[in-house]
Amino acid sequence: MDDVKGTLLGDLSDERVQQLKDLAAAANNGPVEFEAFLGALSELDAGSIAEFFGEYPELARYPLGGTGDDVWDTAVSKSWWASLDADQKAALAHSACGMVGNLNGVPYSDRNVANRWLLHDLLANESLDDATRAALVQLQEASAYKKGKKAPRLILSLDISNSRIDDGFDENNVLAVVSVGDVDSADATTVMVPGMDNSVGRSIKDLTLNAQGMYDKQRNELDRLGKKEDVATIAFLGYDTPNIESTVDGRSDSSGYRERSAAMRGVPISKKPSQSVLSPEMAQQGGQKLASFYDGLNVTKSSNTDIPEYGAGKTDAYNDPFVSINAHSYGTTTSAEALGLSQTSVNNAVFYGSAGLTWDAVRKANAGEWMLERDAQGQQHLSYVHSPHDWLAPIGAFGAGRKGPGDIDFAQDFSDAAVIDSEGNYWYNVEHHPVNTTTQSWGWSLVTDPGFGTQRGYWSNDSATILFGSQRSLGDLVSQSDLVTVEAFYTVKGDGTGYGSDTVSVRIPVSAWQWEHASDEERKELLQKMMASQGISGQ
């Protein structure tokens, strides 16, 4: 990188450098100041850009921030970036990598280039603290190109601003967003929002694998139907998640019960939010970050290049991209807040194992205030699932005094029951609260069922819930009537233990056309596939 910067040196006067510094410091003060700083940068040639940010790396390493109007900020930045020549863009991506890599309005392929330069520079910094370095290494591995996978992995955001804050935690020093697939060209984009106990250092690799699994299922579904549209999936760790330790011992709850209670009633939250999953504070702050992210996603990808009036608020002028939210546990709490805060809409949402939604979020949803797109029939689409084996989610929701997705009038639940698809593939039921599959010896875990063996989560690659979630997130790219659910009852053979036999229910999704045109024998064959996969006999 030093070689690249060395070829771009410019010649700025001390006076001009000071003017740029002053403009940068004021850029978040309002629309005039924001445009003034971007305009000043556009007047610099590539060498001057490298010279300025090379002398002031603090301006280059962190996000620029914004004015508070995410739609306006994105539209202005989008227009500004389009006005630059190739040399200016390259210089900014190299020299102002933290600013460009997190700036809504810049195409995501360019943001990926900038964020990889930032990652390179940070890891080369010998003074970097151990926690931040470890998280960045995990991000580097998660975003690496995977042999045999056609979809690229892009770093859409890399924010180390929290490393400058003495909040008593270091797991949140790095916030990042990684995509599987080309977000710029995708016809459908799915944003996956995790819940409690997730951080870049702890789980970005697993969450990127979840995004890869979602991408693969959507790509397979489109290929099966002969469709050529592009998709992208996003692992969103662009917000601080609560942690189980703080929930149990309450050590991070510096604000106390009265402040948490006030926050639940809509009172402004503290600057240092409670890290407890029972508090809504991190969901409220995270919801704003998530809303800003997908507002930026909509405006950046939209064919509409108009710049709206500053402060215009909510708008449907940039809703042509198709965006879905898939959220798990406390991620559903966060996503519900985002849907009430955003300026643009997402097309649908799928909630898995919800840790509950604040009363205010449910009120907004039922009052029609959520920014959730309506279909041709005027319907909004929120699907949710809760496994009977997931006992942790309802405890969290009850303990926090929150409501559930089922309290929203238009929400539709779906089952986690095992299914077999029309091609004979078996998809398992969910067996515990986490998103991924775990294997444990006999014993007890705070988040899994007592017992042993393999336990599948909501986003496990072979779970029925990830199959249905991936299909719902494709929206209009596939007809949602392509699948119908056939429910059958079986009697499990007695196993000699004295427990006798049990009646269990399973579901078989098949193509609607296939089922309607199948003969009795063909339908029986489909049912037999499920029976054979479970070693059970039909009744």
WOZI-V157555 format. One record per residue. N is the residue number from 0. RES is the residue in one letter. D_LAST is the distance of its C-alpha to the last C-alpha in Angstrom with 2 decimals. Layout:
<<N:RES:D_LAST> <N:RES:D_LAST>>
This chain:
<<0:M:69.02> <1:D:72.63> <2:D:73.71> <3:V:72.06> <4:K:73.69> <5:G:76.97> <6:T:77.17> <7:L:76.73> <8:L:79.47> <9:G:81.19> <10:D:84.18> <11:L:83.64> <12:S:86.48> <13:D:86.18> <14:E:86.38> <15:R:83.50> <16:V:81.37> <17:Q:82.02> <18:Q:81.14> <19:L:77.78> <20:K:77.12> <21:D:77.96> <22:L:75.75> <23:A:72.82> <24:A:73.31> <25:A:73.31> <26:A:70.48> <27:N:67.99> <28:N:70.47> <29:G:69.68> <30:P:69.26> <31:V:72.92> <32:E:72.95> <33:F:69.63> <34:E:70.89> <35:A:74.28> <36:F:72.91> <37:L:70.74> <38:G:73.69> <39:A:75.98> <40:L:73.66> <41:S:73.56> <42:E:77.37> <43:L:77.30> <44:D:77.25> <45:A:74.95> <46:G:77.61> <47:S:78.34> <48:I:74.64> <49:A:74.40> <50:E:77.66> <51:F:76.72> <52:F:73.27> <53:G:74.55> <54:E:77.09> <55:Y:74.64> <56:P:71.32> <57:E:70.10> <58:L:69.91> <59:A:68.02> <60:R:65.43> <61:Y:63.81> <62:P:62.23> <63:L:64.72> <64:G:62.85> <65:G:63.17> <66:T:64.64> <67:G:61.58> <68:D:60.73> <69:D:58.15> <70:V:57.96> <71:W:61.74> <72:D:62.13> <73:T:59.63> <74:A:61.16> <75:V:64.64> <76:S:63.66> <77:K:61.87> <78:S:65.04> <79:W:67.24> <80:W:65.33> <81:A:65.36> <82:S:69.15> <83:L:69.78> <84:D:70.75> <85:A:68.94> <86:D:71.45> <87:Q:71.15> <88:K:67.35> <89:A:67.50> <90:A:70.09> <91:L:68.10> <92:A:64.89> <93:H:66.87> <94:S:69.24> <95:A:67.41> <96:C:63.97> <97:G:62.71> <98:M:63.83> <99:V:62.53> <100:G:59.26> <101:N:58.30> <102:L:59.91> <103:N:57.64> <104:G:58.90> <105:V:59.51> <106:P:57.07> <107:Y:54.45> <108:S:55.57> <109:D:59.04> <110:R:57.72> <111:N:55.90> <112:V:59.23> <113:A:60.99> <114:N:58.40> <115:R:58.51> <116:W:62.30> <117:L:61.89> <118:L:59.49> <119:H:61.99> <120:D:64.90> <121:L:63.19> <122:L:62.11> <123:A:65.68> <124:N:67.05> <125:E:68.01> <126:S:68.35> <127:L:64.71> <128:D:63.08> <129:D:60.40> <130:A:57.49> <131:T:58.20> <132:R:58.70> <133:A:55.42> <134:A:53.54> <135:L:55.35> <136:V:54.49> <137:Q:50.80> <138:L:51.26> <139:Q:53.13> <140:E:50.33> <141:A:47.58> <142:S:49.50> <143:A:50.48> <144:Y:49.54> <145:K:46.52> <146:K:46.90> <147:G:44.30> <148:K:43.56> <149:K:45.05> <150:A:45.02> <151:P:48.17> <152:R:48.18> <153:L:50.75> <154:I:52.24> <155:L:52.44> <156:S:54.08> <157:L:55.81> <158:D:57.47> <159:I:59.30> <160:S:60.99> <161:N:59.39> <162:S:61.26> <163:R:64.41> <164:I:63.09> <165:D:63.52> <166:D:60.36> <167:G:59.65> <168:F:56.74> <169:D:56.84> <170:E:53.19> <171:N:53.73> <172:N:56.88> <173:V:55.12> <174:L:52.97> <175:A:51.52> <176:V:49.26> <177:V:47.89> <178:S:46.26> <179:V:44.22> <180:G:45.36> <181:D:48.47> <182:V:48.53> <183:D:51.53> <184:S:49.84> <185:A:46.21> <186:D:44.74> <187:A:42.20> <188:T:42.83> <189:T:40.40> <190:V:42.05> <191:M:40.05> <192:V:41.35> <193:P:40.56> <194:G:41.03> <195:M:42.50> <196:D:44.10> <197:N:44.54> <198:S:47.86> <199:V:49.31> <200:G:50.30> <201:R:47.03> <202:S:44.34> <203:I:45.71> <204:K:44.49> <205:D:40.88> <206:L:40.95> <207:T:42.41> <208:L:39.58> <209:N:37.17> <210:A:39.22> <211:Q:39.06> <212:G:35.27> <213:M:35.19> <214:Y:37.78> <215:D:35.92> <216:K:32.70> <217:Q:34.75> <218:R:36.78> <219:N:33.77> <220:E:32.29> <221:L:35.67> <222:D:36.14> <223:R:32.79> <224:L:34.02> <225:G:37.46> <226:K:39.24> <227:K:42.35> <228:E:42.79> <229:D:43.67> <230:V:41.96> <231:A:43.12> <232:T:41.54> <233:I:43.66> <234:A:43.48> <235:F:45.47> <236:L:47.32> <237:G:50.23> <238:Y:50.06> <239:D:50.42> <240:T:47.18> <241:P:47.17> <242:N:46.63> <243:I:44.91> <244:E:48.16> <245:S:49.97> <246:T:47.09> <247:V:47.17> <248:D:50.94> <249:G:52.22> <250:R:55.16> <251:S:55.21> <252:D:55.15> <253:S:58.87> <254:S:58.58> <255:G:57.10> <256:Y:54.86> <257:R:57.10> <258:E:57.22> <259:R:53.45> <260:S:53.03> <261:A:55.60> <262:A:53.81> <263:M:50.60> <264:R:52.73> <265:G:53.99> <266:V:57.25> <267:P:58.35> <268:I:57.01> <269:S:59.18> <270:K:60.38> <271:K:58.68> <272:P:55.17> <273:S:53.13> <274:Q:50.92> <275:S:48.33> <276:V:44.88> <277:L:45.31> <278:S:48.25> <279:P:48.06> <280:E:51.28> <281:M:50.00> <282:A:47.47> <283:Q:50.37> <284:Q:52.56> <285:G:49.77> <286:G:48.68> <287:Q:52.19> <288:K:52.11> <289:L:48.76> <290:A:50.01> <291:S:53.22> <292:F:51.32> <293:Y:49.20> <294:D:52.10> <295:G:53.99> <296:L:51.13> <297:N:51.03> <298:V:54.81> <299:T:55.32> <300:K:52.79> <301:S:53.68> <302:S:55.72> <303:N:57.80> <304:T:60.91> <305:D:62.66> <306:I:63.84> <307:P:63.06> <308:E:65.46> <309:Y:65.45> <310:G:63.58> <311:A:61.76> <312:G:58.51> <313:K:55.06> <314:T:54.83> <315:D:52.49> <316:A:55.10> <317:Y:53.46> <318:N:49.77> <319:D:49.37> <320:P:47.74> <321:F:43.95> <322:V:43.22> <323:S:40.05> <324:I:39.83> <325:N:37.01> <326:A:37.67> <327:H:36.23> <328:S:36.99> <329:Y:40.71> <330:G:40.91> <331:T:39.17> <332:T:41.90> <333:T:44.48> <334:S:43.01> <335:A:42.88> <336:E:46.57> <337:A:47.31> <338:L:45.73> <339:G:48.13> <340:L:51.12> <341:S:51.01> <342:Q:53.26> <343:T:50.92> <344:S:47.23> <345:V:44.14> <346:N:41.54> <347:N:38.42> <348:A:37.28> <349:V:34.14> <350:F:34.09> <351:Y:32.03> <352:G:31.97> <353:S:34.96> <354:A:37.56> <355:G:38.49> <356:L:40.96> <357:T:44.35> <358:W:44.82> <359:D:47.40> <360:A:45.08> <361:V:42.49> <362:R:45.33> <363:K:46.59> <364:A:43.19> <365:N:42.75> <366:A:46.37> <367:G:45.84> <368:E:48.02> <369:W:45.69> <370:M:46.75> <371:L:43.36> <372:E:43.74> <373:R:42.56> <374:D:40.89> <375:A:42.11> <376:Q:40.38> <377:G:42.07> <378:Q:38.95> <379:Q:39.04> <380:H:36.19> <381:L:35.16> <382:S:31.66> <383:Y:30.65> <384:V:27.93> <385:H:27.70> <386:S:25.30> <387:P:24.25> <388:H:25.49> <389:D:28.87> <390:W:30.85> <391:L:34.27> <392:A:34.40> <393:P:34.04> <394:I:36.58> <395:G:39.01> <396:A:38.58> <397:F:39.02> <398:G:41.93> <399:A:43.69> <400:G:43.13> <401:R:41.55> <402:K:39.12> <403:G:35.90> <404:P:35.07> <405:G:32.97> <406:D:36.33> <407:I:37.39> <408:D:36.88> <409:F:35.83> <410:A:33.66> <411:Q:30.03> <412:D:27.50> <413:F:24.79> <414:S:22.07> <415:D:22.43> <416:A:18.70> <417:A:18.09> <418:V:17.95> <419:I:18.31> <420:D:21.00> <421:S:21.53> <422:E:23.43> <423:G:20.70> <424:N:22.37> <425:Y:20.49> <426:W:21.87> <427:Y:21.49> <428:N:21.32> <429:V:24.66> <430:E:25.41> <431:H:28.91> <432:H:31.75> <433:P:33.87> <434:V:33.59> <435:N:33.50> <436:T:31.55> <437:T:33.09> <438:T:32.89> <439:Q:34.21> <440:S:34.74> <441:W:33.67> <442:G:35.39> <443:W:35.61> <444:S:36.50> <445:L:37.64> <446:V:35.34> <447:T:32.31> <448:D:29.71> <449:P:30.98> <450:G:29.82> <451:F:30.24> <452:G:29.16> <453:T:28.52> <454:Q:27.95> <455:R:27.69> <456:G:29.63> <457:Y:29.65> <458:W:31.78> <459:S:30.47> <460:N:30.49> <461:D:26.78> <462:S:25.54> <463:A:23.60> <464:T:26.35> <465:I:29.16> <466:L:27.40> <467:F:27.12> <468:G:30.56> <469:S:32.17> <470:Q:30.90> <471:R:32.06> <472:S:35.40> <473:L:36.10> <474:G:36.40> <475:D:37.98> <476:L:38.12> <477:V:34.57> <478:S:32.92> <479:Q:30.46> <480:S:28.44> <481:D:27.97> <482:L:24.69> <483:V:21.96> <484:T:19.00> <485:V:15.50> <486:E:13.13> <487:A:9.39> <488:F:7.18> <489:Y:5.51> <490:T:5.98> <491:V:9.22> <492:K:10.51> <493:G:13.51> <494:D:16.68> <495:G:19.14> <496:T:20.87> <497:G:20.16> <498:Y:18.10> <499:G:14.90> <500:S:11.61> <501:D:11.27> <502:T:9.18> <503:V:10.71> <504:S:11.56> <505:V:12.94> <506:R:15.09> <507:I:16.17> <508:P:19.77> <509:V:20.97> <510:S:24.19> <511:A:24.36> <512:W:26.15> <513:Q:23.73> <514:W:20.66> <515:E:22.73> <516:H:24.09> <517:A:21.08> <518:S:19.89> <519:D:16.37> <520:E:16.38> <521:E:17.82> <522:R:15.31> <523:K:12.48> <524:E:14.77> <525:L:15.16> <526:L:11.53> <527:Q:11.55> <528:K:14.67> <529:M:13.24> <530:M:10.58> <531:A:13.57> <532:S:15.87> <533:Q:14.14> <534:G:13.29> <535:I:9.65> <536:S:6.68> <537:G:3.75> <538:Q:0.00>>
